[in-house]
Amino acid sequence: MTSMATGSGSDAGALPVPYAVPNLLALERADRHGSPPGANDWTRRPSADHPNPVVLVHSTSGNKQGNWQTLAPLLSNEGYTVFALTYGAVPHTPWPIDAIGGITSMKRSARQLAAFVDRVLDATGADKVDIVGHSQGALMPNYYVKFLGGAAKVDKYVSLAPLWGGTDLFVTIDLPRWLKGRRTSVVARRVLYGISKACQEMRPDSAFLRELARDGIYSDALTYTNIVTTLDQVVVPYTSGCVEGPNATTIVVQDEHPESNVNHLGLMADPIVARYVVDALAT
């Protein structure tokens, strides 16, 4: 399903907005290391109505164009200056492996995000950015916010399927043990060990999550919006993303739309969720 977005940037030249989960591999084949429509125009300046550039942060095993075929053009049509990065790819691997992000340690990824945000601020002249993240991309940026200076550079933080308390899905995953005694290529080992690092950090009560929550999940300097679905099959339980805070709002899609069957991946391409994101950024 494809629709034309409405909003301050909508006109005859508005970008089409597809509401369907895209095929990452097909996108990469068509445009190697490409950006989603409406994102990464480094000559575009923020408008007075939307002075904060929006940085889109993808999920585990996603990338900048695979996750944001819906929200990048939608937000661009709404008048936002939009940027997206691929972070956490395994170094020294060939294409298309090097286009798969969100694999390495989230601390390493947070440093990549910090450098990207600095580049966005330098290019646009803005004082702060807003962040929209999905899954790991809704968790990892908070490490940047809390420990790498991001609190002074981020205003609104919108999370699709955050996992502040981790996910039970990764409790049984132990790829290093599984790899022992198995013959695999060097590239495969790099990728699997990388995935293992990110997955272990997302386990409940991991050292990474304990550090992130040590003084409370949220930074006082930001406004947080958590958007979750009861049908999430990756963030288990989905309530891992429902942490209360004076500067945090949590939206459970089915509370207002009980008919919704949106799942974990669907959050990044659902029209109801997309409107929640637009509203959160506009607040």
C-alpha positions as a Python dict, from the first residue, in 0.01 Angstrom:
ca = {
    (1, 'M'): (0, 0, 0),
    (2, 'T'): (133, 342, -98),
    (3, 'S'): (-6, 679, -3),
    (4, 'M'): (88, 1040, -43),
    (5, 'A'): (171, 1198, 293),
    (6, 'T'): (-13, 1502, 412),
    (7, 'G'): (133, 1787, 612),
    (8, 'S'): (328, 2107, 583),
    (9, 'G'): (552, 1969, 311),
    (10, 'S'): (279, 1799, 106),
    (11, 'D'): (235, 1919, -252),
    (12, 'A'): (243, 1788, -607),
    (13, 'G'): (608, 1700, -564),
    (14, 'A'): (563, 1503, -243),
    (15, 'L'): (742, 1170, -220),
    (16, 'P'): (534, 851, -232),
    (17, 'V'): (506, 688, 112),
    (18, 'P'): (478, 307, 102),
    (19, 'Y'): (315, 138, 400),
    (20, 'A'): (471, -205, 365),
    (21, 'V'): (776, -371, 520),
    (22, 'P'): (1047, -351, 252),
    (23, 'N'): (1284, -617, 123),
    (24, 'L'): (1628, -503, 241),
    (25, 'L'): (1822, -724, -1),
    (26, 'A'): (1622, -604, -299),
    (27, 'L'): (1681, -244, -200),
    (28, 'E'): (2055, -305, -167),
    (29, 'R'): (2070, -472, -505),
    (30, 'A'): (1899, -173, -661),
    (31, 'D'): (2101, 91, -475),
    (32, 'R'): (2415, -30, -300),
    (33, 'H'): (2455, 147, 39),
    (34, 'G'): (2173, 376, -66),
    (35, 'S'): (1962, 609, 145),
    (36, 'P'): (1583, 603, 176),
    (37, 'P'): (1383, 858, -22),
    (38, 'G'): (1382, 1197, 148),
    (39, 'A'): (1690, 1135, 364),
    (40, 'N'): (2052, 1247, 362),
    (41, 'D'): (2029, 1560, 152),
    (42, 'W'): (2330, 1732, 310),
    (43, 'T'): (2247, 2062, 139),
    (44, 'R'): (1899, 2089, 292),
    (45, 'R'): (1856, 2320, 589),
    (46, 'P'): (1592, 2282, 861),
    (47, 'S'): (1289, 2509, 842),
    (48, 'A'): (1178, 2749, 1113),
    (49, 'D'): (878, 2523, 1177),
    (50, 'H'): (1100, 2215, 1223),
    (51, 'P'): (1441, 2339, 1337),
    (52, 'N'): (1567, 2000, 1460),
    (53, 'P'): (1691, 1756, 1197),
    (54, 'V'): (1553, 1405, 1247),
    (55, 'V'): (1804, 1119, 1270),
    (56, 'L'): (1662, 774, 1193),
    (57, 'V'): (1832, 480, 1371),
    (58, 'H'): (1760, 130, 1237),
    (59, 'S'): (1718, -206, 1407),
    (60, 'T'): (1937, -515, 1450),
    (61, 'S'): (2038, -653, 1108),
    (62, 'G'): (1879, -353, 937),
    (63, 'N'): (2028, -54, 761),
    (64, 'K'): (1947, 304, 670),
    (65, 'Q'): (1742, 231, 361),
    (66, 'G'): (1591, -100, 470),
    (67, 'N'): (1423, 40, 781),
    (68, 'W'): (1307, 380, 663),
    (69, 'Q'): (1122, 349, 333),
    (70, 'T'): (809, 477, 508),
    (71, 'L'): (917, 730, 769),
    (72, 'A'): (1195, 899, 571),
    (73, 'P'): (972, 1018, 284),
    (74, 'L'): (680, 1084, 520),
    (75, 'L'): (884, 1309, 748),
    (76, 'S'): (1045, 1481, 451),
    (77, 'N'): (699, 1554, 311),
    (78, 'E'): (601, 1691, 652),
    (79, 'G'): (881, 1946, 624),
    (80, 'Y'): (1152, 1779, 833),
    (81, 'T'): (1516, 1757, 738),
    (82, 'V'): (1583, 1384, 761),
    (83, 'F'): (1903, 1186, 799),
    (84, 'A'): (1968, 814, 838),
    (85, 'L'): (2281, 613, 904),
    (86, 'T'): (2388, 251, 894),
    (87, 'Y'): (2571, 166, 1216),
    (88, 'G'): (2713, -149, 1367),
    (89, 'A'): (2817, -323, 1043),
    (90, 'V'): (3097, -577, 1076),
    (91, 'P'): (3424, -418, 959),
    (92, 'H'): (3629, -561, 674),
    (93, 'T'): (3347, -760, 517),
    (94, 'P'): (3234, -754, 153),
    (95, 'W'): (2907, -624, 17),
    (96, 'P'): (2626, -704, 91),
    (97, 'I'): (2747, -816, 437),
    (98, 'D'): (2888, -469, 504),
    (99, 'A'): (2540, -325, 444),
    (100, 'I'): (2390, -516, 736),
    (101, 'G'): (2395, -298, 1045),
    (102, 'G'): (2313, -325, 1412),
    (103, 'I'): (2539, -625, 1464),
    (104, 'T'): (2840, -515, 1665),
    (105, 'S'): (2848, -401, 2028),
    (106, 'M'): (2606, -119, 2102),
    (107, 'K'): (2880, 80, 2272),
    (108, 'R'): (3073, 83, 1945),
    (109, 'S'): (2754, 171, 1759),
    (110, 'A'): (2683, 457, 1998),
    (111, 'R'): (3017, 612, 1908),
    (112, 'Q'): (2926, 588, 1540),
    (113, 'L'): (2594, 757, 1612),
    (114, 'A'): (2774, 1033, 1805),
    (115, 'A'): (2996, 1106, 1506),
    (116, 'F'): (2697, 1104, 1270),
    (117, 'V'): (2497, 1346, 1485),
    (118, 'D'): (2795, 1582, 1496),
    (119, 'R'): (2813, 1568, 1117),
    (120, 'V'): (2440, 1646, 1090),
    (121, 'L'): (2467, 1941, 1327),
    (122, 'D'): (2771, 2077, 1144),
    (123, 'A'): (2601, 2046, 804),
    (124, 'T'): (2268, 2195, 907),
    (125, 'G'): (2373, 2453, 1164),
    (126, 'A'): (2110, 2315, 1403),
    (127, 'D'): (2157, 2311, 1779),
    (128, 'K'): (1994, 1973, 1840),
    (129, 'V'): (1851, 1672, 1658),
    (130, 'D'): (1548, 1455, 1721),
    (131, 'I'): (1598, 1079, 1713),
    (132, 'V'): (1357, 816, 1584),
    (133, 'G'): (1476, 460, 1642),
    (134, 'H'): (1344, 107, 1593),
    (135, 'S'): (1423, -187, 1823),
    (136, 'Q'): (1800, -183, 1887),
    (137, 'G'): (1791, 160, 1727),
    (138, 'A'): (1549, 264, 2001),
    (139, 'L'): (1783, 141, 2274),
    (140, 'M'): (2141, 208, 2162),
    (141, 'P'): (2101, 588, 2118),
    (142, 'N'): (2027, 622, 2488),
    (143, 'Y'): (2383, 508, 2560),
    (144, 'Y'): (2498, 797, 2342),
    (145, 'V'): (2263, 1031, 2527),
    (146, 'K'): (2369, 924, 2876),
    (147, 'F'): (2741, 859, 2837),
    (148, 'L'): (2875, 1018, 2517),
    (149, 'G'): (2745, 1374, 2537),
    (150, 'G'): (2421, 1321, 2350),
    (151, 'A'): (2203, 1480, 2619),
    (152, 'A'): (2321, 1823, 2501),
    (153, 'K'): (2252, 1741, 2135),
    (154, 'V'): (1921, 1552, 2135),
    (155, 'D'): (1577, 1701, 2204),
    (156, 'K'): (1302, 1447, 2127),
    (157, 'Y'): (1364, 1071, 2138),
    (158, 'V'): (1095, 860, 1969),
    (159, 'S'): (1126, 483, 2010),
    (160, 'L'): (952, 211, 1811),
    (161, 'A'): (964, -118, 2008),
    (162, 'P'): (1218, -6, 2267),
    (163, 'L'): (1356, -275, 2496),
    (164, 'W'): (1465, -82, 2804),
    (165, 'G'): (1448, -402, 3008),
    (166, 'G'): (1590, -627, 2737),
    (167, 'T'): (1417, -917, 2565),
    (168, 'D'): (1375, -1280, 2662),
    (169, 'L'): (1424, -1374, 2296),
    (170, 'F'): (1803, -1364, 2333),
    (171, 'V'): (1835, -1549, 2664),
    (172, 'T'): (1916, -1882, 2498),
    (173, 'I'): (2141, -1747, 2221),
    (174, 'D'): (2508, -1834, 2273),
    (175, 'L'): (2671, -1812, 1931),
    (176, 'P'): (3034, -1838, 2050),
    (177, 'R'): (2957, -2175, 2208),
    (178, 'W'): (2765, -2285, 1898),
    (179, 'L'): (3062, -2192, 1675),
    (180, 'K'): (3311, -2403, 1866),
    (181, 'G'): (3418, -2698, 1656),
    (182, 'R'): (3228, -2581, 1349),
    (183, 'R'): (3398, -2495, 1024),
    (184, 'T'): (3284, -2156, 899),
    (185, 'S'): (3433, -1881, 687),
    (186, 'V'): (3618, -1589, 840),
    (187, 'V'): (3339, -1354, 729),
    (188, 'A'): (3069, -1576, 881),
    (189, 'R'): (3256, -1588, 1212),
    (190, 'R'): (3294, -1209, 1220),
    (191, 'V'): (2922, -1163, 1158),
    (192, 'L'): (2810, -1427, 1407),
    (193, 'Y'): (3042, -1305, 1682),
    (194, 'G'): (2917, -952, 1616),
    (195, 'I'): (2554, -1058, 1643),
    (196, 'S'): (2640, -1240, 1962),
    (197, 'K'): (2773, -918, 2118),
    (198, 'A'): (2463, -716, 2035),
    (199, 'C'): (2227, -996, 2140),
    (200, 'Q'): (2402, -1048, 2472),
    (201, 'E'): (2375, -676, 2546),
    (202, 'M'): (1999, -698, 2489),
    (203, 'R'): (1949, -983, 2735),
    (204, 'P'): (1758, -888, 3051),
    (205, 'D'): (1999, -794, 3329),
    (206, 'S'): (2296, -768, 3092),
    (207, 'A'): (2587, -552, 3203),
    (208, 'F'): (2498, -309, 2923),
    (209, 'L'): (2138, -267, 3041),
    (210, 'R'): (2240, -241, 3406),
    (211, 'E'): (2479, 41, 3316),
    (212, 'L'): (2211, 217, 3111),
    (213, 'A'): (1958, 201, 3396),
    (214, 'R'): (2198, 276, 3680),
    (215, 'D'): (2068, 632, 3734),
    (216, 'G'): (1731, 571, 3570),
    (217, 'I'): (1660, 492, 3208),
    (218, 'Y'): (1580, 843, 3096),
    (219, 'S'): (1789, 1157, 3074),
    (220, 'D'): (1618, 1461, 3224),
    (221, 'A'): (1726, 1673, 2927),
    (222, 'L'): (1510, 1490, 2670),
    (223, 'T'): (1148, 1412, 2592),
    (224, 'Y'): (1087, 1041, 2527),
    (225, 'T'): (801, 871, 2341),
    (226, 'N'): (778, 491, 2345),
    (227, 'I'): (555, 326, 2082),
    (228, 'V'): (495, -47, 2138),
    (229, 'T'): (270, -325, 2013),
    (230, 'T'): (124, -609, 2218),
    (231, 'L'): (200, -837, 1920),
    (232, 'D'): (575, -781, 1932),
    (233, 'Q'): (747, -1116, 1879),
    (234, 'V'): (1103, -984, 1920),
    (235, 'V'): (1079, -758, 2225),
    (236, 'V'): (944, -1018, 2468),
    (237, 'P'): (759, -914, 2675),
    (238, 'Y'): (651, -602, 2489),
    (239, 'T'): (619, -426, 2825),
    (240, 'S'): (999, -407, 2831),
    (241, 'G'): (947, -80, 2645),
    (242, 'C'): (689, 58, 2888),
    (243, 'V'): (902, 233, 3147),
    (244, 'E'): (735, 523, 3325),
    (245, 'G'): (904, 858, 3366),
    (246, 'P'): (803, 1224, 3409),
    (247, 'N'): (943, 1305, 3066),
    (248, 'A'): (830, 983, 2895),
    (249, 'T'): (505, 894, 2718),
    (250, 'T'): (426, 534, 2630),
    (251, 'I'): (179, 450, 2352),
    (252, 'V'): (51, 93, 2318),
    (253, 'V'): (-93, 78, 1967),
    (254, 'Q'): (-373, -163, 2059),
    (255, 'D'): (-496, 59, 2344),
    (256, 'E'): (-641, 302, 2090),
    (257, 'H'): (-659, 63, 1794),
    (258, 'P'): (-754, -283, 1926),
    (259, 'E'): (-802, -406, 1571),
    (260, 'S'): (-434, -344, 1486),
    (261, 'N'): (-224, -652, 1411),
    (262, 'V'): (102, -460, 1373),
    (263, 'N'): (404, -666, 1481),
    (264, 'H'): (768, -585, 1553),
    (265, 'L'): (880, -527, 1195),
    (266, 'G'): (551, -371, 1100),
    (267, 'L'): (602, -80, 1339),
    (268, 'M'): (840, 83, 1091),
    (269, 'A'): (583, 80, 808),
    (270, 'D'): (243, 109, 976),
    (271, 'P'): (28, 417, 899),
    (272, 'I'): (-108, 443, 1253),
    (273, 'V'): (241, 424, 1402),
    (274, 'A'): (371, 672, 1145),
    (275, 'R'): (112, 925, 1260),
    (276, 'Y'): (214, 869, 1622),
    (277, 'V'): (573, 947, 1523),
    (278, 'V'): (474, 1267, 1342),
    (279, 'D'): (266, 1379, 1640),
    (280, 'A'): (548, 1302, 1887),
    (281, 'L'): (796, 1509, 1688),
    (282, 'A'): (549, 1797, 1661),
    (283, 'T'): (471, 1810, 2033),
}
